[in-house]
Amino acid sequence: MRKYILGGAGIALITLSLFTMSWKSPVETQPIVRTVAEDSLYNKYVKDLYDSAKLEISGLNRAVFEKAITGFYNLKITGKLSNTKSVISIADMNQSSTAKRLWIIDLDHKKLLLNTWVAHGQQSGADMATRFSNVNDSFQSSLGFYVTGEIYNGKHGKSLKLDGMDQGYNDNARSRSIVVHGASYVGQGTINALGRLGRSQGCPAVAPELADKVINTIEGKTVLFINGSDDHYTSRFLDHHIAADLAGVATADSSVIASK
């Protein structure tokens, strides 16, 4: 009987030893310090841009701005953006069409260049855009990150092609002819008449008198981010760690330049 008891105790001791050797503290496997440090620097950088450009006064939500900046840096590292032009455009479709919900921001100079109206697609909603699509002939706006392409003259005059970067959400922009163009239904007159802006076939249309200025400012491989409420929307360009790394370099470089 005694040898059976000792045998059982030995097995239990071996099992406990193996369990102890294989167990690791969850704290050791999580880079908590590194993540917090990067996020802290990144948040300060985003806040500085947001405050310096006086974006809160203009009505741009900071969380939307942070998404757009995160996408900008993630796209920057892929080489898809201009090396000489740090301009970003944000269209927030969570806001009423009567609001000036398009912002064009110069990141290098921390300056708001333009804040104006922008239309959404006919089938996305009346005053508020609530439905979004990547499908041909849907006449709906598409959410996500775009990179501006080439300028051309079409039925709306001077227009700017867009390349959708988010697969499944806006990557059919070219085939759908989703472009930036001027439209007579974008302006205070239409708002006075209808209580909202007119609507496009899915394009982010702007006021005709501002079309040239908008297009000339954002052409040449800059970012346009169209924000809206869609629980299914995800983007690989919303990686905060990549953005934090690049923002850290940018702020370090800026401080060196400023000290010279």
C-alpha positions in Angstrom: 0.0 0.0 0.0 2.8 2.4 0.9 4.5 2.2 -2.5 1.3 3.0 -4.2 0.9 6.1 -2.1 4.5 7.2 -2.8 4.0 6.5 -6.5 0.9 8.8 -6.6 2.7 11.5 -4.7 5.6 11.4 -7.2 3.3 11.8 -10.2 1.5 14.7 -8.5 4.9 16.4 -7.8 6.1 15.9 -11.4 2.8 17.3 -12.8 3.0 20.4 -10.5 6.6 21.0 -11.6 5.7 20.9 -15.3 2.8 23.3 -14.7 5.0 25.7 -12.8 7.7 25.7 -15.5 5.2 26.2 -18.3 3.2 29.0 -16.7 4.2 32.6 -17.4 2.9 35.8 -15.9 0.6 37.6 -18.3 2.3 40.8 -17.4 5.6 39.6 -18.9 4.0 38.9 -22.3 2.4 42.3 -22.7 4.6 45.3 -23.8 2.6 47.6 -21.5 5.3 50.2 -21.0 6.1 50.5 -24.7 2.5 50.8 -25.7 1.6 53.4 -23.2 4.7 55.5 -24.0 3.9 55.5 -27.8 0.2 56.2 -27.3 1.0 59.0 -25.0 3.3 60.7 -27.5 0.9 60.0 -30.3 -2.1 61.5 -28.4 -0.1 64.6 -27.6 0.9 65.0 -31.2 -2.7 64.6 -32.4 -3.9 67.1 -29.8 -1.3 69.6 -30.8 -2.3 69.4 -34.4 -6.0 69.6 -33.5 -5.6 72.6 -31.2 -3.1 74.5 -33.4 -5.4 74.3 -36.4 -8.4 75.3 -34.2 -10.4 72.3 -35.4 -12.7 72.2 -32.5 -14.0 75.7 -33.2 -14.6 74.7 -36.8 -16.8 71.7 -35.7 -14.5 68.8 -36.4 -14.8 66.0 -33.9 -11.5 65.1 -32.4 -12.1 61.3 -32.6 -12.8 61.6 -36.3 -9.6 63.7 -36.7 -7.6 61.1 -34.9 -8.9 58.4 -37.2 -7.9 60.4 -40.3 -4.4 61.2 -39.0 -3.9 57.5 -38.1 -4.9 56.5 -41.6 -2.6 59.2 -43.0 0.4 57.8 -41.3 -0.5 54.2 -42.1 -0.8 55.1 -45.8 2.4 57.2 -45.6 4.5 54.2 -44.7 3.1 52.2 -47.7 4.6 54.8 -50.1 1.1 55.6 -51.5 1.2 59.3 -50.6 3.0 62.4 -51.9 6.5 63.0 -50.3 6.1 66.8 -50.7 2.5 67.5 -49.8 1.2 66.8 -46.2 -2.5 67.7 -46.8 -5.4 65.7 -45.4 -9.1 66.1 -46.2 -11.9 64.8 -43.9 -15.6 64.5 -44.8 -17.7 63.7 -41.7 -20.9 62.1 -42.9 -22.1 61.8 -39.3 -22.9 65.5 -39.6 -25.9 67.1 -41.3 -25.5 68.1 -44.9 -26.3 71.7 -43.9 -23.1 71.7 -41.8 -19.7 72.5 -43.4 -18.5 69.0 -42.9 -15.5 68.9 -45.2 -12.1 70.0 -43.8 -8.8 70.4 -45.6 -5.9 70.6 -43.3 -2.2 71.4 -43.9 -0.4 69.1 -41.4 3.1 70.6 -41.9 1.8 74.1 -41.0 -0.9 72.9 -38.6 -3.4 75.0 -40.4 -7.0 74.6 -41.5 -7.0 75.5 -45.2 -10.7 75.2 -46.0 -14.0 74.2 -44.3 -17.0 73.9 -46.5 -20.0 71.8 -47.6 -19.8 68.4 -49.2 -22.7 66.3 -50.6 -23.4 62.6 -50.1 -25.0 60.0 -52.4 -28.7 60.1 -53.2 -29.4 56.7 -51.7 -27.3 57.3 -48.6 -30.1 59.4 -47.0 -31.8 62.8 -47.2 -30.1 65.3 -44.9 -28.1 62.7 -43.0 -26.1 60.0 -44.6 -27.0 56.7 -43.0 -26.4 54.1 -45.7 -23.1 53.4 -47.5 -22.1 51.1 -50.3 -19.2 50.0 -52.5 -21.5 48.6 -55.2 -21.8 50.0 -58.8 -25.0 52.0 -59.4 -25.9 52.1 -55.7 -25.8 55.9 -55.7 -24.5 55.7 -52.1 -21.4 57.2 -50.6 -18.5 54.9 -49.6 -16.7 55.2 -46.3 -13.0 55.0 -45.7 -9.6 56.2 -46.9 -9.0 57.5 -50.4 -5.8 58.7 -52.2 -6.4 61.5 -54.7 -5.5 60.7 -58.3 -5.4 62.7 -61.5 -7.3 65.8 -62.6 -9.5 65.6 -65.7 -12.3 67.6 -67.3 -15.7 65.8 -67.4 -19.4 66.6 -67.5 -19.0 68.5 -64.2 -16.0 70.4 -65.4 -12.7 70.1 -63.6 -12.8 66.9 -61.5 -10.4 64.8 -59.4 -10.3 61.0 -59.5 -10.1 59.0 -56.3 -8.6 55.6 -55.4 -10.3 53.8 -52.6 -7.9 52.1 -50.2 -10.3 50.1 -48.1 -11.0 46.7 -49.6 -14.7 45.9 -49.6 -15.7 49.5 -48.6 -14.5 51.9 -51.2 -12.1 50.1 -53.5 -14.6 50.2 -56.4 -14.3 54.0 -56.5 -12.6 54.0 -59.9 -15.1 51.7 -61.5 -18.0 53.7 -59.9 -16.5 57.0 -61.1 -16.5 58.4 -57.6 -14.7 61.7 -58.0 -14.5 65.1 -56.4 -16.3 67.7 -58.6 -18.3 70.9 -58.3 -22.1 70.7 -58.3 -24.8 73.5 -58.4 -26.8 71.7 -55.7 -24.1 72.3 -53.1 -24.5 75.7 -51.4 -26.6 77.9 -49.2 -29.2 78.4 -51.9 -30.1 74.7 -52.0 -30.1 74.6 -48.2 -32.5 77.5 -48.1 -34.8 75.9 -50.7 -34.8 72.2 -49.5 -33.6 72.4 -45.9 -30.6 70.3 -46.9 -27.9 70.0 -49.6 -28.6 68.4 -52.9 -27.2 64.9 -53.4 -24.8 63.2 -55.8 -24.6 59.7 -57.3 -22.1 58.9 -54.6 -19.4 61.5 -55.2 -18.1 63.9 -52.6 -19.4 66.9 -54.6 -18.5 70.5 -53.5 -19.7 74.0 -54.3 -18.9 74.9 -58.0 -17.2 78.2 -57.0 -14.8 76.2 -54.7 -14.2 73.2 -56.9 -11.0 74.5 -58.5 -9.6 75.5 -55.1 -10.5 72.2 -53.5 -9.1 70.1 -56.3 -5.9 72.1 -56.7 -5.3 71.8 -52.9 -5.8 68.1 -52.5 -4.6 66.7 -55.8 -1.4 64.7 -56.1 -1.7 61.7 -53.8 -3.1 63.2 -50.6 -5.6 61.5 -48.2 -9.3 61.9 -48.2 -11.1 60.2 -45.3 -14.9 59.8 -45.4 -16.3 59.1 -42.0 -19.7 57.8 -41.2 -21.7 55.5 -38.9 -21.3 51.9 -40.0 -20.7 49.2 -37.3 -19.2 46.9 -40.0 -16.5 49.3 -41.2 -13.0 48.3 -40.5 -9.7 49.4 -42.0 -6.1 48.1 -41.9 -5.0 51.7 -41.9 -6.3 52.4 -38.4 -3.3 50.8 -36.7 -2.3 53.2 -33.9 1.1 51.6 -33.3 2.3 52.4 -36.8 1.0 55.9 -36.6 2.5 56.4 -33.2 6.0 55.3 -34.4 5.8 57.7 -37.4 4.3 60.6 -35.3 7.2 60.1 -32.8 9.7 60.6 -35.6 7.8 63.6 -36.9 7.7 65.4 -33.6 11.4 64.6 -32.9 12.4 66.0 -36.3 10.2 69.1 -35.8 11.8 69.9 -32.4 15.3 69.6 -33.9 14.4 71.9 -36.8 12.8 74.4 -34.4 15.9 74.6 -32.3 18.2 75.5 -35.2 
